[in-house]
Amino acid sequence: MSETVTLTLQDVHEVAVAVLTAHGFDDTHAGAIADTVTAAERDECPHHGLFRIPYYVDGVRSGLASGVAQPELSELAPAVVRVDARYTFAPLSLALGEEPLAALAAEHGIAALVVNNALHVAALWPEVERLAERDLVAFAFVAAAPYVAPAGGREPLFGTNPMAFAWPRGDRPPLAFDQASSACARGEIQLRLRDGRELPDGAAIGPDGLPTSDPAQALAGAQLPFGGAKGSNIALMIELLTGPLLGDLLSIEAGERDTARTGAPCGGELVIAMDPARFSVHHDREARIAHGEKLFAKILEQEGTRLPSDRRYEARLRTPSEGVTIPASLYATLDGLRGG
Ligand code: NDP
């Protein structure tokens, strides 16, 4: 067996749907998750591509997640819409909340989407990028499970808590960044464990509290926030924004709920959308876009720079024709899961 398998994006979607439906996900959830997984493979973000399918399956197998409950939409305030995911995975809830969020942002200038009781193992850039494609500025925040020690500490407490931001660029795809508040994403550590690769310095400490580059020691010990106290404070803010603010779980509580250790944390997600036409006395869309472009051009004048999301957009040009490559071992796992 060769070490890798090349799949078209259509294959990726079909494999994802086949595995999920074989494990009791209904068509709406399987389709929404497969869309998210396929987008990750398309953009060469392997941590959130097919690699994640076993996490979705384990969530339902454990009884801690549902693959069939239908998310419920409601209004919390004039500019705050809520989706109760009802212990399903987040993609369908996010898709359900997108249109009302965008409409409320256009009506009020700023609006928020509260997603409660969602299991989240995906990236955040899809939700903010889609909003920026609608000419909105967007933020998204999600907590996780206790993986990261607070600055100076040794015990895992915070999630890897990512935040994402997207900025509309007119005719160009939005600028978006999406980053964990840990030095290294959990998925990256898991991939390095699988591939036998060491961690970079400063990513983690082992159970003994000492720095480690061994992915197994890191998973048994604690990850570290990026940038010391600064990353730790961002992780803290995300805990508050997605836990106490939304009436949902902290990462430590999500860890307690995950009794089967599926690695699929449950909790809240906050998405904020702003209509830039309502934030300035200058109502000139073209001038605003050009103003942002001036900054981007200045950044790119400096050798060694690039804009966040450009890597993904470059991959997005290639993968529809070239396909994506995944390890043969992952393909075999998925084939087994779909009963192949
Ligand atoms: P990375 O460190 O790989 O990248 C973070 C961001 O920085 C990306 O937007 C990336 O853009 C950008 N970037 C990277 N290099 C440069 C550069 N030289 N100049 C400018 N921008 C750059 O991501 P993380 O490891 O922090 O996170 C990976 C993913 O994991 C995220 O999508 C996050 O949402 C997800 N995650 C999900 C969790 C969950 O519980 N659901 C928990 C934690 C993380 P580009 O994409 O173009 O490379």
Residues whose N, C-alpha, C, O or C-beta is under 5 A from the ligand:
A	BS01	NDP	H120 V121 A122 A123 L124 A143 A144 T160 N161 P162 A176 F177 D178 Q179 A180 S182 C184 A185 R306 L307 P308 S309 D310 R311 R312
